[in-house]
Amino acid sequence: MARGAKLDLKDYRALAGIRRSMRQFLEFSAQAARDAGLAPAQHQALLAIKGMTEPVTIGSLAAWLGIRHHSAVGLVDRLAKGKLVARIPDPDDRRRMRLALTPRADAKLAALSQVHRAELRRFSTALRPLLDVIR
């Protein structure tokens, strides 16, 4: 479908199917996090910390997650209390703290990421034809 081209019923059905699939994946992801003993936001934070380029600070995590700084502080406080994240003084600026996953967090994240990857592979089979419609 060319940009600006008129949409037909096939396009609307594809867009609706894509949105439905995305919503289902997000619901799956939230439940998988809860099943692993994490709030969905905690799972997102752990994944961000693991996947972001170094150094990860509360400020950079807040920006990555699209949340306010004080919300990221609370999230990191809860993760630290659960022994999932460690605050490490930045060697270049002792006023700043870097965030690192603990071995416990790494294990939880690895298990969650395995089930997410399997679910994404399953969803990609259903999404591929829908995405081809809107190209």
PEHU-V294570 format. One record per residue. N is the residue number from 0. PSI is psi as a letter, one per 40 degrees, with the letter a starting at -180 (999 if undefined). OMEGA is omega as a letter, one per 30 degrees, with the letter a starting at -180 (NA if undefined). D_CENTER is the distance of its C-alpha to the mean C-alpha in Angstrom with 2 decimals. Layout:
n-><N | N>
psi-><PSI | PSI>
omega-><OMEGA | OMEGA>
d_center-><D_CENTER | D_CENTER>
This chain:
n-><0 | 1 | 2 | 3 | 4 | 5 | 6 | 7 | 8 | 9 | 10 | 11 | 12 | 13 | 14 | 15 | 16 | 17 | 18 | 19 | 20 | 21 | 22 | 23 | 24 | 25 | 26 | 27 | 28 | 29 | 30 | 31 | 32 | 33 | 34 | 35 | 36 | 37 | 38 | 39 | 40 | 41 | 42 | 43 | 44 | 45 | 46 | 47 | 48 | 49 | 50 | 51 | 52 | 53 | 54 | 55 | 56 | 57 | 58 | 59 | 60 | 61 | 62 | 63 | 64 | 65 | 66 | 67 | 68 | 69 | 70 | 71 | 72 | 73 | 74 | 75 | 76 | 77 | 78 | 79 | 80 | 81 | 82 | 83 | 84 | 85 | 86 | 87 | 88 | 89 | 90 | 91 | 92 | 93 | 94 | 95 | 96 | 97 | 98 | 99 | 100 | 101 | 102 | 103 | 104 | 105 | 106 | 107 | 108 | 109 | 110 | 111 | 112 | 113 | 114 | 115 | 116 | 117 | 118 | 119 | 120 | 121 | 122 | 123 | 124 | 125 | 126 | 127 | 128 | 129 | 130 | 131 | 132 | 133 | 134>
psi-><h | i | h | e | i | h | i | i | d | d | d | d | d | d | d | d | d | d | d | d | d | d | d | d | d | d | d | d | d | d | d | d | d | d | d | e | e | i | i | d | d | d | d | d | d | d | d | d | d | d | e | i | i | i | i | h | i | d | d | d | d | d | d | d | e | f | i | i | d | d | d | d | d | d | d | d | d | d | d | d | d | e | f | d | i | i | h | h | h | h | d | d | g | e | d | i | h | i | h | i | i | i | d | d | d | d | d | d | d | d | d | d | d | d | d | d | d | d | d | d | d | d | d | d | d | d | d | d | d | d | d | d | d | e | 999>
omega-><l | l | l | l | a | l | l | a | l | l | a | l | l | l | l | l | l | l | l | l | l | l | l | l | l | l | l | a | l | a | l | l | l | l | l | l | a | l | l | l | l | l | l | a | l | l | l | a | l | a | a | l | a | f | l | l | l | l | a | l | l | l | a | a | a | l | l | a | a | l | l | l | l | l | l | l | l | l | l | l | l | l | l | a | l | l | a | l | l | a | l | a | a | l | a | l | l | l | l | l | l | l | l | l | l | a | l | a | l | l | l | a | l | a | l | l | l | l | l | l | l | l | a | l | l | a | a | l | l | l | l | l | a | l | NA>
d_center-><29.45 | 30.62 | 29.18 | 31.36 | 32.87 | 33.67 | 31.29 | 32.85 | 32.06 | 30.35 | 27.86 | 27.17 | 26.75 | 24.28 | 22.19 | 22.41 | 21.40 | 18.33 | 17.24 | 18.16 | 16.20 | 12.96 | 13.76 | 14.65 | 11.49 | 9.52 | 12.46 | 12.39 | 8.87 | 10.05 | 13.32 | 12.32 | 10.71 | 13.96 | 16.03 | 14.90 | 15.99 | 12.82 | 11.88 | 8.59 | 8.12 | 9.27 | 6.93 | 3.96 | 7.05 | 8.27 | 5.86 | 6.46 | 10.00 | 10.51 | 9.56 | 11.19 | 14.89 | 17.22 | 18.16 | 15.23 | 16.77 | 15.96 | 16.76 | 14.54 | 11.52 | 12.63 | 13.01 | 9.65 | 8.02 | 11.16 | 12.84 | 16.36 | 17.48 | 19.09 | 16.05 | 14.22 | 17.50 | 17.51 | 14.03 | 15.12 | 18.50 | 17.27 | 15.33 | 18.54 | 20.72 | 19.05 | 19.69 | 16.11 | 16.15 | 19.32 | 20.56 | 22.73 | 25.25 | 24.85 | 28.03 | 28.49 | 28.17 | 28.88 | 27.82 | 24.19 | 21.93 | 19.37 | 16.56 | 16.46 | 15.11 | 18.04 | 19.19 | 18.30 | 14.61 | 14.79 | 16.43 | 14.07 | 11.01 | 13.32 | 14.39 | 11.12 | 10.12 | 13.64 | 13.51 | 10.36 | 12.22 | 15.33 | 14.08 | 12.83 | 16.27 | 17.96 | 16.39 | 17.22 | 20.81 | 20.96 | 19.19 | 21.28 | 24.49 | 22.96 | 21.53 | 24.97 | 26.61 | 24.95 | 25.51>
